[in-house]
Amino acid sequence: MNKNYQFNQRIRLRHLHTFVAVAQQGTLGRAAETLSLSQPALSKTLNELEELAGARLFERGRLGAQLTMMGEQFLTHAVKVLDALNHAGQSFNTPLPQEPEVLRVCVLTTVALGMLPSILDRFHQQRPQTIVQVATLHNNVLIAGLKAGEFDVGIGRMSDAELMTGLTYELLFLESLRLVVRPDHPLMSDNVTLSRAMSWPVVISPEGTAPRRLAETMLKEQGCSLPPTLVETSATSLARQLALRYNYVWFVPSGAIKEDLLHNSLAALPVASHGPGEPVGILTRSGVPLSLSAEILLATIRKSHSG
């Protein structure tokens, strides 16, 4: 029997609801509570779905249930089916004027400059009627806003355990620190060292931020210090213009200048950064159901990063 035909004949709504709940909650236990099911019953339904799909959709372990690559692909289709059914049900009701759906997102300023534009473009190709409100924040403010329910989804850094209480974190990548200048900067024709780079004006994040701590560790390890000609700012747009147009050396997280390096707008100095980098990931509130638009945004973020 054709595998696709068999899948279409045997798939049930309970399979989709179970799959989306597990993807959203991150563990079978929390998903079972959300659906008011016993965990064995939920596990049985999930096993049925994986048997129908002929592939593992989750990797189960001590840290919960993590989507496989096949699972991430299926999630986008599953939420579309459930969304379509929801709209079909609403079509039987008397049409009423509806406010546009609003998705509230908070991100690091470096994320807004780096990966977010392409993510939003891909998202709106799937959800053109959704308004996305984006706030760029320091990480501690971002975390506090998420916990207070002011935002639906965040992209930020892992913080201390007590600050992360009530939040779910999913690692996307480790963000290293780069030193960048304009391509025709005099340093690019020199034998570059960190000490020589610090003889030029510098633009850097303010004290107390993760990029600043990485920079200070890097400087200390190599016996260097920041120059007196210094701009401290969290405004990545300002820092970028100083590096693009003038002789400033910019200490910047790698994610913020990926496109600039790709298109040779900026050049990275061959100076090694300290350690593996700062973890950047998706942040959501634990135990709080996400809207279908939020789920599609998460799938878009994961796909954009993996691609």
N, C-alpha and C positions, 0 to 999 in steps of 0.2 A: 504494500500500500504506500502511496506517495507520502513522504514524511510531512510535507507542508499541509496536505489534506488532513492527515491524522491530527496534526497540531490544531488546525482550525476547528475540527469536529469535537475535540476533547477539552479545549481550553475553556475555563469558566471564569466568571467575574471574581470569584473568591480567590483564584490564583493570582489575579492582578492586584487585588486589594492587599493580599498577604505580601506579595513581592514588594510593592511600593511602601508598605508599612515597615518592613524590615530594612529596606534601603534608607528610609527616613530616620528610623529610630536607632539603627546601628547594632542592635542586639535582638535576638529572638524573644527574650523575656519582655523587653519594653514594647515590642511590636504586638505581642500577645495581649498585654494589658490594654493597649490602644484599641485593639479589635474585640476586646472582651472574649478572648479565646484562651483555652489552655495551651501551654507551650507545646505539648506533644501533638495537639491537633494542628497548630500552626506549622510545626516542623513537618508533619505529614503532608500538608498542602504544598509547602515549599518543595519537598522532595518530588511530589507529583509534577510540579511545574518544571523542575530541572530534568525530570525524565522525559517529559514532553519536548523540551527544548533540545535534549540530547547534549547538554553542556552544563557545567557548574556556573551558577550565577552569583554565588557568594563563596568566599573563603571564610570558613568558620574557625575561630581560635579563641585564645584567652581574651583578646581585646575586642571580641564581638564578631559581627558579620560584615566583612568588607566586600564590596562589589568587585567581581572580576571584570576584565575588559568586555566580555560578552554581556555581563550583567549591566554595565554602564550603557551599552548600546541598547539593550532591551528596555532600560528604564525610560528612555526618551519616548519609545513607542507606547509603553504601558501608561504613562501619564497622559499621553495624547488620547488614548482610547477612553480612559476614565473621564477625561475632560469632555470629550465628544458626547459620551453618554449623559454626563451631567447637563450639558447644553440641550441634548435631546429631551431630557425630562423637563427642563425649564420651558421648552417650546409648547408644552401642554398648558402652561399657566398663562394668564392674561399678561401680555407684554407690558412692562412698566419701564419708565425711563431709569436707566442704571448709571450710577457713577462709574467712571473708568477704574479699572483695577490699578492699585498702587502697590509697588514693590519697593520696600525701603532697604537700602543697601549702605553699609558703612565699610570703608576701605582705608588702608594706609595711603598716604599721599604718593608714595613710590609706586604702589599698585595702580592708582588712578592714572599715573603718567605712563606706566608700562603696559601691563596685560589687559587692563579693563576695557579700553576702547574696542578692541576686536571682539571681546566677550559680549559686550552690549550689542554690537552689530549682529552677531550670530543669534543672540537671544531674540532680538526684535524681528528677525526673519521668521521665527516660530511664533512669537507672541506680539504681533504689531499693535494690539490694543492695550498693552500694559504700560503704564507710566512707571518709570524707574527713577526713584529719588536717590541720589548718591551724595553721601557726606564723606569728605576726606578728613580723617582724624588721627591724632596721636593714639598709639596702641592702648594706653590705659583708659582714655576717654571712649575709644571704640568698644572695649570690653564692658565698661560700665553702661554704655548706651544699649548694648545688646541685652545685658542682664535686666535692664529696666524695661525692656520691651519696646524701646524706641525704634529698633531696626529688626528686620526679618532675617537678614543674612549679612555676615561680615567676612572680610578677608584681612587677617591680621597675624600677629606673631603670638607664639606660645608665651604665656606669662607664668608667674608663680602659681603653685597649685591652689592656694587659697583664693586667688583672684579668678581662677578658672572654674570654681565651683558653680554648677548650674549651667555650664556651657559644654557643648560637644565640639571637639577639635579634630579636623582631618588634614593631615600634612599634605601640602602641595609640592613644596620645594625648599631647599636651603638657599638663602639669599646671602651671597658673599658681598664684600665691599670692594669697589673698584675706584681707582684714581683716573679721571678722564680729563682731557683737554681738547681744544679744537685741533683739527688735523695738521694745521700749519703752525702750531705752537713751537717756539724755539726749543722746548724740551724734546721734541720728537726727533731732532737732529743731534741730540746729545746722548752720552752714555748715562742713561737715567738710573738714579738711585733715589730712595726716599728722601735722603738728606738734600740732594739737589732739587728735588721737587718742592721741598719746603722752603726754598729760597724765593719762590714765587708766591703771589697772592693766593689765598685758599678760601674756598667756600665749603661750609661743613654744617651738619645738623647741630642743633643746640645741645647743651649739656643735659644728661639724663636720658637721652634717646638711645635706642639700640645701635644705630649707625655710628653715633658719637663714641659709644663705649668700645665698639670694634676698632674705630680709628685710633683712640687713645691707647688701646692695647698694642696695636700695630706700631705706633710711634715709640712707645716705651720699650718694646722688644728690640727695636733697631736704634735706640739711643737718640731719637729725634724729638723735636718739639714743633708745635705749630708756629708759623711766622706771625709777626705783629700785624701784618696786613691781612685781615681776616674778616670774613662775613659769616655770621652764624644765622641760619634760617631754616625753617621747616617748609618754606615755599619752594617746591621743586621747580616751578616755572621760572622763578627768579634765578635760582641757582643754575638752571640750564642755560639761561640767556647769558649769564656771566661767563660760563665756560665756552659757549658757542661764539661769543662776540669779542671776548677779551682774553687776558692772559691768566685767568683764574684756574687753579687746579681744584677739581671738584671731587670730594669724597662722597661717593654715591652708592647705594645698594644696586646690585647688578640688574635686578628686575626693571628698574626705572629707565635704563638706557639701552635696553636690548635693541630697540628699533634704531636708535641713533648709531649704535655700533654697526648694525647690519647695513645701514645706508651710508656709512662713513661720515656722518655729520659730526660725530665725536670720535676720539681715539683713546683707547685705554693705555695707560702707561704700564710697562712691564714690571710692575711692583707687586709682589705677592701679598695677598690679604691674610689676616689672621684666622686660623681655624677653619672648620667646615662651613661656617656661615650661620645666620639666624633662621630658624624654622618659620616659614610663612604658610598659613593654611586657612581652610574654611572654618568659620565659627558660626554656630547656631545655638539656640537655647535647647537644653535637654528636655525631652518629654513634651515639647510644644509642637503640635502638628504644623507642617509647612503647607502653604498653598501649592497648587499645581504649577503656578508660575515660578514660585521659589524652587520647586523641584527641577523644573526645566533649566532655570538659571544655574543650579548646582551641577547638573549634567553638562551644561555648556562650559562651565569653568573647568570641570574635570577633563573634558574632551579637548579643550583648548590647551591645557597644560600637557596632556599626554601626547598631543599632536605636535 
